[in-house]
Amino acid sequence: MNKPLKLIKIGNSTGVILPKDVLARMNVEQGDEIYLSETSDGRISLDRYDADFARKMELAEQIMREDRDILRVLAK
């Protein structure tokens, strides 16, 4: 899907208006949080917030930091 979106001034910031059909496909509505991330190939991605996934990722990152040496040995 390619849709042109217009950047607008919101106070001292810049915003973008997402069409209703995009919000529906993302399963988000006004007031929800979405996350902007950069993919490995340099593209920008918008995703809805998933508290459970975010918690799991935090735990995974903590384990990777704490057990770096063990994980390195297991990867061989």
Secondary structure by P-SEA (a helix, b strand, c coil): cbbbbbbbbcccbbbbbbcaaaaaaacccccbbbbbbbcccbbbbbbcccaaaaaaaaaaaaaaaaaaaaaaaaac
